[in-house]
Structures are given as C-alpha cells and as structure tokens.
Amino acid sequence: MFTTQINVFMEDKAGRLAQITQILGDNNINIRGFCVSDSAEGYGILRLITANPEVTSALLQKSGFSVSLNKVICVDVPDKPGGLASVLRVFSQNGINVEYMYSIVFNKIIFSVSNPTLAIKTLEENKIKVLSENEVHLL
C-alpha cells in the first residue's frame, strides 16, 4: 500500500525546475503529484510522484541531480468539510506524526509519517481508503 516518492535535491536558482520537468517531458514521464520546498541553505527539494519512479530517478541522476526514493502513503480523504481533520485525528490518536503532506489530485493526499506501517493499519481499521501504488499511478 506504499507509494514511491522521488526526492530531487536541487540548487534554489532560476531554471532548475524547468530543467527537471523538461527532462521528464522529453522522456514521456507524466508527473502525478509534486511538492516543492526550499531551505535556508540555498537548496530545495522537489518531491515527485510518477508512474515509474525508478526510471524517473535514473533519468534525473543521469542528468546530474541528486535523487533518492522513499515510501509514502496516499489516502483518499473524505470529500466533505472536516474530511482532512478526520484523517489527521486518526494519526494523532495513534501517535503517528505527520512529517509533511501534499495533495496530488483533488482529495488524494500524500502523507509522510513517522510509522507508515502502523498508519496504514490504523487508517484501514478506521475505514479510510489507502491507495495502492498502482491506483496512484492511474490517477
């Protein structure tokens, strides 16, 4: 039930995001979701969800980018007021820390959490849908 996320470390300067997205576009890789954050040290992190993370990672590494992969979970958050709060409450009540999160498609939210296995088990026990990697790729 995990989804593979690609983390690209890049200099915080004009053109870097354009370069990365051009590489992916030229190689027919569709971005399903992304999040960009910066740091005080002049570097940023681009987090990507694509249908083929291994190929994406290899292409970017070949182009000189520092890349890593990690496992995140994608949750189908209830589409109603308080829907996100209900998911976050499940995490909180079970001692699961949300490290970061971002929306990829409408109410599909990527979560990086302190204990992913416990998070998936807890979400499923609370009848909150966790998407498989294949389901995420088909979004």
C-alpha positions in Angstrom: 0.0 0.0 0.0 3.0 2.3 -0.2 3.7 4.7 -3.0 7.2 5.5 -4.1 8.1 9.2 -4.0 11.1 10.6 -5.8 13.1 13.3 -3.9 15.2 15.6 -6.1 17.7 17.9 -4.3 18.4 21.0 -6.4 20.0 24.4 -6.2 17.5 27.1 -5.4 18.0 29.1 -8.6 16.1 30.0 -11.7 15.6 27.3 -14.3 16.2 24.2 -12.2 12.5 23.2 -12.0 12.2 23.9 -15.8 15.2 21.7 -16.5 13.8 18.8 -14.4 10.3 19.0 -15.9 11.8 19.2 -19.4 13.8 16.1 -18.9 10.7 14.2 -17.7 8.6 15.6 -20.5 11.2 14.7 -23.1 11.1 11.1 -21.8 7.3 10.9 -21.7 7.1 10.8 -17.9 3.9 12.2 -16.5 4.0 13.9 -13.1 1.1 12.7 -11.0 1.9 14.9 -8.0 4.6 17.2 -6.6 5.6 19.4 -3.8 8.5 21.9 -3.7 10.1 23.2 -0.6 13.2 25.3 0.0 15.8 25.5 2.8 17.8 28.3 4.2 20.9 26.8 2.8 20.0 27.7 -0.8 18.8 24.2 -1.8 15.3 22.9 -2.5 13.6 19.6 -2.5 11.2 18.6 -5.3 9.1 15.6 -4.3 7.5 13.8 -7.2 5.0 11.1 -7.8 5.3 9.5 -11.3 4.1 6.2 -12.7 7.6 4.9 -12.9 9.8 6.2 -10.1 12.8 4.0 -10.9 13.0 5.3 -14.5 12.4 8.9 -13.3 15.1 8.6 -10.7 17.6 7.1 -13.2 16.9 9.8 -15.8 17.4 12.6 -13.2 20.6 11.1 -11.8 22.0 10.7 -15.3 21.4 14.4 -15.7 23.4 15.2 -12.6 20.7 15.6 -10.0 20.9 14.1 -6.5 17.9 11.8 -6.2 16.5 9.5 -3.5 13.4 7.3 -3.3 11.2 6.8 -0.2 7.9 5.3 0.6 4.8 7.5 1.4 1.1 6.7 1.6 -1.7 8.1 -0.5 -5.0 8.5 1.3 -8.4 9.0 -0.3 -9.5 11.8 2.1 -13.3 12.1 2.6 -14.6 14.9 0.3 -16.5 16.9 2.9 -15.9 19.6 5.5 -13.7 18.1 8.2 -12.6 15.2 6.0 -8.9 16.0 6.3 -9.3 16.6 10.1 -10.8 13.1 10.4 -7.7 11.5 8.9 -5.3 13.7 10.9 -7.3 12.8 14.1 -6.7 9.1 13.4 -3.0 9.7 13.1 -2.9 11.8 16.2 -4.9 9.4 18.3 -2.5 6.6 17.4 0.8 8.6 18.0 1.6 8.9 14.3 3.4 12.1 13.4 2.8 13.7 10.0 6.2 14.9 8.7 4.7 16.5 5.6 1.8 16.1 3.3 0.6 17.4 0.0 -2.4 17.0 -2.3 -1.9 15.3 -5.6 -5.3 15.0 -7.2 -8.2 16.8 -5.6 -8.8 14.9 -2.3 -5.9 12.4 -2.7 -3.3 13.4 -0.2 0.3 12.1 0.1 1.5 11.7 3.7 5.0 11.1 5.0 4.5 9.8 8.6 6.7 8.6 11.4 5.3 5.0 11.3 3.9 4.2 7.8 3.0 0.5 8.6 1.1 1.5 11.7 -0.5 4.4 9.8 -1.8 2.1 7.0 -3.1 -0.4 9.5 -4.8 2.3 11.5 -6.3 4.0 8.5 -7.7 0.7 7.2 -9.2 -0.1 10.7 -10.9 3.3 10.6 -12.3 2.5 7.1 -10.2 5.2 5.4 -9.0 4.2 2.0 -5.3 4.0 1.3 -4.5 3.9 -2.3 -2.1 1.3 -3.7 0.9 2.4 -5.8 -0.9 1.2 -8.9 -4.1 3.2 -8.1 -2.0 6.3 -7.6 -0.3 5.8 -11.0 -3.7 5.6 -12.7 -4.9 8.9 -11.3 
